[in-house]
Amino acid sequence: MPRPATLLLCLALLLSLPAAAQVEDETSYRLRDPVAEQRAREIGKELRCLVCQNQSIEDSEAALARDLRRIVREQVERGATDAEVIDFLHDRYGDFVLLRPPLRLSTVLLWATPGLALLGGLFAIWRVRRRSSGVAVTELTEAERARLAELQGDQRA
């Protein structure tokens, strides 16, 4: 009869088998043709990672970005043009997948937000400076001057 330690070791080895499964790396779906690979990379730089949202799919390490890179390479390998590849992904994910979405009525706010933020900041600075320069200077009354002289006299003594 096997010892409990041996059984425990066998059980641990069996449970660790899924961890030994081969993880697909990026080199497994790179194109063999260097020109086509470079073209796929250039297309990928125009597409936004839907997880990271501030990176292209070429710069992102997210699983969805990896899937999108694979799709781009499959399309390029099939002979699709750059526009066809981008349209293929745009049809599925909408304007958000494009790092530079087209200027349309629905995306005007997206394009205008940086300018509006800059104008808002300039307006806030202008208001603060206007308020600080608008402080009126008033003369002290005779009673206030006498009280000030009295206080200064107490401090000197």
KEDORO-535526 format. One line per 3 residues: for each residue x, y, z of N, C-alpha, C. Coordinates in Angstrom, 1 decimal. Layout:
# residues N
X,Y,Z,X,Y,Z,X,Y,Z; ...
***
This chain:
# residues 157
0.9,-1.2,0.0,0.0,0.0,0.0,0.9,1.2,0.0; 0.6,2.2,-0.9,1.4,3.4,-1.0,1.3,4.3,0.2; 2.3,5.0,0.5,2.2,5.9,1.7,1.3,7.1,1.4
0.8,7.8,2.4,0.0,9.0,2.2,0.8,10.1,1.5; 2.0,10.2,1.8,2.8,11.3,1.2,3.0,11.1,-0.3; 3.1,9.8,-0.7,3.2,9.5,-2.1,1.9,9.8,-2.9
0.8,9.4,-2.2,-0.5,9.7,-2.8,-0.7,11.2,-2.9; -0.3,12.0,-1.9,-0.5,13.4,-1.9,0.4,14.0,-3.1; 1.6,13.5,-3.2,2.5,14.0,-4.3,1.9,13.7,-5.7
1.3,12.5,-5.9,0.7,12.2,-7.1,-0.5,13.1,-7.4; -1.3,13.3,-6.4,-2.5,14.2,-6.5,-2.1,15.6,-6.9; -1.0,16.1,-6.3,-0.5,17.5,-6.6,0.0,17.5,-8.0
0.7,16.5,-8.5,1.1,16.5,-9.9,0.0,16.4,-10.9; -1.1,15.7,-10.6,-2.2,15.6,-11.4,-3.0,17.0,-11.5; -3.0,17.6,-10.3,-3.7,18.9,-10.3,-2.9,20.0,-11.0
-1.6,19.8,-11.1,-0.8,20.9,-11.7,-0.7,20.7,-13.3; -1.3,19.7,-13.8,-1.2,19.5,-15.3,-1.8,20.6,-16.1; -3.0,21.2,-15.7,-3.5,22.3,-16.4,-2.5,23.5,-16.4
-1.7,23.7,-15.4,-0.8,24.8,-15.3,0.3,24.6,-16.3; 0.6,23.4,-16.7,1.7,23.1,-17.6,1.2,23.2,-19.1; -0.1,23.5,-19.3,-0.6,23.7,-20.7,0.2,24.8,-21.3
0.4,24.6,-22.6,1.2,25.6,-23.3,0.4,26.8,-23.6; 1.0,28.0,-23.2,0.4,29.3,-23.4,0.8,29.8,-24.8; -0.1,30.2,-25.6,0.2,30.7,-26.9,0.9,32.0,-26.8
2.1,32.1,-27.3,2.7,33.4,-27.3,2.5,34.2,-28.6; 3.0,35.4,-28.6,2.7,36.2,-29.8,3.5,35.7,-31.1; 4.6,35.1,-30.9,5.3,34.6,-32.1,4.5,33.5,-32.8
3.6,32.9,-32.2,2.8,31.8,-32.8,1.9,32.3,-33.9; 1.5,33.6,-33.9,0.6,34.1,-34.9,1.2,35.3,-35.6; 2.5,35.5,-35.6,3.2,36.5,-36.4,3.2,36.0,-37.8
3.2,36.9,-38.7,3.2,36.5,-40.2,4.6,36.2,-40.6; 4.8,35.3,-41.5,6.1,34.9,-41.9,6.7,36.0,-42.8; 5.9,36.6,-43.6,6.3,37.7,-44.5,6.6,38.9,-43.7
7.8,39.4,-43.6,8.1,40.6,-42.8,7.4,41.9,-43.3; 7.1,42.0,-44.6,6.4,43.2,-45.1,5.0,43.1,-44.6; 4.3,41.9,-44.7,3.0,41.8,-44.2,2.9,42.0,-42.7
3.9,41.5,-42.0,3.9,41.7,-40.5,4.0,43.2,-40.2; 4.9,43.9,-40.9,5.0,45.3,-40.6,3.7,46.1,-40.9; 3.0,45.6,-42.0,1.8,46.2,-42.4,0.7,46.0,-41.3
0.7,44.7,-40.8,-0.2,44.4,-39.7,0.0,45.2,-38.5; 1.3,45.5,-38.2,1.7,46.3,-37.0,1.2,47.7,-37.2; 1.4,48.3,-38.4,0.9,49.6,-38.7,-0.6,49.8,-38.5
-1.3,48.8,-39.0,-2.8,48.8,-38.9,-3.1,48.7,-37.4; -2.4,47.8,-36.6,-2.7,47.7,-35.2,-2.5,49.0,-34.4; -1.6,49.8,-34.9,-1.3,51.1,-34.2,-2.4,52.1,-34.4
-3.3,51.8,-35.3,-4.5,52.7,-35.5,-5.7,52.2,-34.7; -5.6,51.1,-34.1,-6.7,50.5,-33.4,-6.6,50.6,-31.9; -7.6,50.9,-31.2,-7.6,51.1,-29.7,-7.8,49.8,-29.0
-7.1,49.5,-28.0,-7.4,48.4,-27.1,-8.6,48.7,-26.3; -9.6,47.9,-26.5,-10.9,48.1,-25.8,-10.9,47.9,-24.3; -9.8,47.3,-23.8,-9.7,47.1,-22.4,-8.9,48.3,-21.8
-7.7,48.6,-22.4,-6.9,49.6,-21.8,-7.4,51.0,-22.2; -7.9,51.2,-23.3,-8.6,52.4,-23.9,-7.6,53.5,-24.1; -6.4,53.5,-23.7,-5.5,54.5,-24.0,-4.2,54.0,-24.7
-4.3,52.8,-25.2,-3.2,52.2,-25.9,-3.7,51.6,-27.2; -2.8,51.5,-28.2,-3.2,50.7,-29.4,-3.1,49.2,-29.1; -3.7,48.4,-30.0,-3.6,47.0,-29.7,-2.2,46.5,-29.8
-1.3,47.2,-30.5,0.1,46.7,-30.6,0.8,47.0,-29.3; 0.4,48.0,-28.6,1.1,48.3,-27.3,0.5,47.6,-26.1; -0.7,47.1,-26.2,-1.4,46.5,-25.1,-1.0,45.1,-24.9
-1.1,44.6,-23.6,-0.8,43.2,-23.3,-2.1,42.5,-22.9; -3.2,43.2,-23.0,-4.5,42.6,-22.7,-4.9,41.5,-23.6; -5.6,40.5,-23.1,-6.0,39.3,-23.9,-6.8,39.7,-25.1
-7.7,40.7,-24.9,-8.6,41.1,-26.1,-7.7,41.8,-27.1; -6.7,42.6,-26.7,-5.8,43.2,-27.7,-5.0,42.1,-28.5; -4.6,41.0,-27.8,-3.9,39.9,-28.4,-4.9,39.3,-29.5
-6.1,39.1,-29.1,-7.1,38.5,-30.1,-7.3,39.5,-31.3; -7.3,40.8,-31.0,-7.5,41.7,-32.1,-6.3,41.7,-33.0; -5.1,41.6,-32.4,-3.8,41.5,-33.2,-3.9,40.2,-34.1
-4.4,39.1,-33.6,-4.5,37.9,-34.4,-5.5,38.1,-35.5; -6.6,38.8,-35.3,-7.6,39.0,-36.3,-7.0,39.9,-37.4; -6.3,40.9,-37.0,-5.6,41.8,-38.0,-4.7,41.0,-38.9
-3.9,40.1,-38.3,-2.9,39.3,-39.1,-3.6,38.3,-40.0; -4.7,37.8,-39.5,-5.5,36.9,-40.3,-6.1,37.6,-41.6; -6.6,38.8,-41.3,-7.1,39.6,-42.4,-6.0,40.0,-43.4
-4.9,40.4,-42.9,-3.8,40.8,-43.8,-3.3,39.6,-44.6; -3.2,38.4,-43.9,-2.8,37.2,-44.6,-3.8,36.8,-45.7; -5.1,37.1,-45.5,-6.1,36.8,-46.6,-6.0,37.7,-47.7
-5.2,38.8,-47.6,-5.1,39.7,-48.7,-5.9,41.0,-48.6; -6.5,41.2,-47.4,-7.4,42.4,-47.3,-6.5,43.7,-47.2; -7.1,44.7,-47.7,-6.4,46.0,-47.7,-6.4,46.6,-46.3
-5.6,47.6,-46.1,-5.6,48.3,-44.7,-7.0,48.7,-44.4; -7.7,49.4,-45.3,-9.0,49.9,-45.1,-10.0,48.8,-44.8; -9.9,47.7,-45.5,-10.8,46.6,-45.3,-10.6,46.0,-43.9
-9.4,45.9,-43.4,-9.1,45.3,-42.1,-9.7,46.3,-41.1; -9.5,47.6,-41.2,-10.0,48.5,-40.2,-11.5,48.5,-40.3; -12.1,48.5,-41.5,-13.6,48.4,-41.6,-14.1,47.2,-41.0
-13.4,46.0,-41.1,-13.9,44.8,-40.5,-14.0,44.9,-39.0; -13.0,45.5,-38.4,-13.1,45.7,-36.9,-14.0,46.8,-36.5; -14.1,47.9,-37.3,-15.0,49.0,-37.1,-16.5,48.5,-37.1
-16.8,47.6,-38.0,-18.1,47.1,-38.1,-18.5,46.3,-36.9; -17.6,45.7,-36.3,-17.9,44.9,-35.1,-17.8,45.7,-33.8; -16.9,46.6,-33.7,-16.7,47.3,-32.4,-17.1,48.8,-32.4
-17.4,49.4,-33.6,-17.8,50.8,-33.7,-16.7,51.7,-33.7; -17.0,53.0,-33.5,-16.0,54.1,-33.6,-15.0,54.0,-32.5; -15.3,53.3,-31.4,-14.4,53.3,-30.2,-13.2,52.5,-30.5
-13.2,51.6,-31.4,-12.0,50.8,-31.7,-11.0,51.6,-32.5; -11.3,52.7,-33.0,-10.4,53.6,-33.8,-9.7,54.6,-32.9; -8.4,54.6,-32.9,-7.7,55.6,-32.1,-8.0,57.0,-32.6
-8.3,57.2,-33.9,-8.7,58.5,-34.4,-10.1,58.3,-35.1; -11.2,58.4,-34.3,-12.5,58.2,-34.8,-12.8,59.3,-35.8; -13.7,59.0,-36.8,-14.1,60.0,-37.8,-14.9,61.1,-37.1
-14.8,62.3,-37.7,-15.5,63.5,-37.2,-16.9,63.4,-37.8; -17.9,63.1,-36.9,-19.3,63.0,-37.3,-20.1,63.8,-36.2; -21.3,63.9,-36.4,-22.2,64.5,-35.4,-22.1,63.8,-34.1
-22.0,62.5,-34.1,-22.0,61.6,-32.9,-20.7,61.7,-32.2; -19.6,62.1,-32.9,-18.3,62.2,-32.3,-17.7,63.6,-32.1; -18.6,64.6,-32.3,-18.1,66.0,-32.2,-17.7,66.2,-30.7
-18.5,65.8,-29.8,-18.1,66.0,-28.4,-16.8,65.3,-28.0; -16.5,64.2,-28.6,-15.3,63.5,-28.3,-14.1,64.3,-28.9; -14.3,64.8,-30.0,-13.2,65.6,-30.6,-13.1,67.0,-29.9
-14.2,67.6,-29.5,-14.2,68.9,-28.9,-13.8,68.9,-27.4; -13.8,67.8,-26.7,-13.5,67.8,-25.3,-12.2,68.4,-24.9; -11.1,68.1,-25.6,-9.8,68.7,-25.2,-9.8,70.2,-25.3
-10.4,70.7,-26.4,-10.5,72.2,-26.6,-11.4,72.8,-25.6; -12.5,72.2,-25.2,-13.4,72.7,-24.2,-12.8,72.7,-22.8; -12.0,71.7,-22.6,-11.3,71.6,-21.3,-10.3,72.8,-21.2
-9.6,73.0,-22.3,-8.6,74.1,-22.3,-9.3,75.5,-22.1; -10.4,75.7,-22.8,-11.1,76.9,-22.7,-11.7,77.1,-21.3; -12.1,76.0,-20.7,-12.7,76.1,-19.3,-11.6,76.5,-18.3
-10.4,75.9,-18.5,-9.2,76.2,-17.6,-8.8,77.7,-17.8; -8.8,78.2,-19.0,-8.4,79.6,-19.3,-9.4,80.5,-18.7; -10.7,80.1,-18.8,-11.8,81.0,-18.2,-11.7,81.0,-16.7
-11.4,79.9,-16.1,-11.2,79.8,-14.6,-10.0,80.7,-14.2; -8.9,80.6,-14.9,-7.8,81.5,-14.5,-8.1,82.9,-14.7; -8.8,83.3,-15.8,-9.2,84.7,-16.0,-10.1,85.2,-14.9
-11.1,84.3,-14.4,-12.0,84.7,-13.4,-11.3,85.0,-12.1; -10.3,84.1,-11.7,-9.6,84.2,-10.5,-8.7,85.5,-10.5; -8.1,85.7,-11.6,-7.2,86.9,-11.7,-8.0,88.2,-11.7
-9.2,88.1,-12.3,-10.1,89.3,-12.3,-10.6,89.6,-10.9; -10.9,88.6,-10.2,-11.4,88.8,-8.8,-10.3,89.4,-7.9; -9.1,88.8,-8.1,-8.0,89.3,-7.2,-7.6,90.7,-7.5
-7.7,91.1,-8.7,-7.3,92.5,-9.1,-8.5,93.5,-8.8; -9.7,93.0,-8.6,-10.8,93.9,-8.3,-11.1,94.2,-6.9; -10.1,93.8,-6.0,-10.3,94.1,-4.6,-10.1,95.7,-4.4
-11.1,96.3,-3.8,-11.1,97.7,-3.6,-10.3,98.0,-2.4; -9.4,99.0,-2.5,-8.6,99.5,-1.3,-9.3,100.7,-0.7; -9.7,100.6,0.6,-10.4,101.7,1.2,-9.4,102.3,2.3
-9.6,103.5,2.5,-8.8,104.3,3.5,-9.3,103.9,4.9; -8.4,104.0,5.8,-8.8,103.7,7.2,-9.5,105.0,7.8; -10.4,104.8,8.6,-11.1,105.9,9.3,-10.2,106.4,10.4
-10.5,107.6,10.9,-9.7,108.1,12.0,-9.7,107.2,13.3; -10.8,106.6,13.5,-10.9,105.7,14.7,-10.0,104.4,14.5; -10.0,103.9,13.2,-9.2,102.8,12.9,-7.7,103.1,13.0
-7.3,104.3,12.5,-5.9,104.7,12.6,-5.4,104.9,14.0; -6.3,105.4,14.9,-5.9,105.6,16.3,-5.8,104.2,16.9; -6.6,103.3,16.6,-6.6,101.9,17.2,-5.3,101.2,16.7
-5.0,101.4,15.4,-3.7,100.8,14.9,-2.5,101.4,15.5; -2.5,102.7,15.7,-1.3,103.3,16.4,-1.2,102.8,17.8; -2.3,102.6,18.5,-2.3,102.1,19.9,-1.8,100.7,19.9
-2.2,99.9,19.0,-1.7,98.5,18.9,-0.2,98.4,18.6; 0.2,99.3,17.7,1.6,99.3,17.3,2.5,99.8,18.5; 1.9,100.7,19.2,2.6,101.2,20.4,2.8,100.1,21.5
1.8,99.2,21.6,1.8,98.1,22.6,2.9,97.1,22.2; 3.0,96.9,20.9,4.0,95.9,20.4,5.4,96.4,20.6; 5.6,97.7,20.5,7.0,98.3,20.6,7.5,98.3,22.0
6.6,98.3,22.9,7.0,98.4,24.3,7.4,97.1,24.9
***
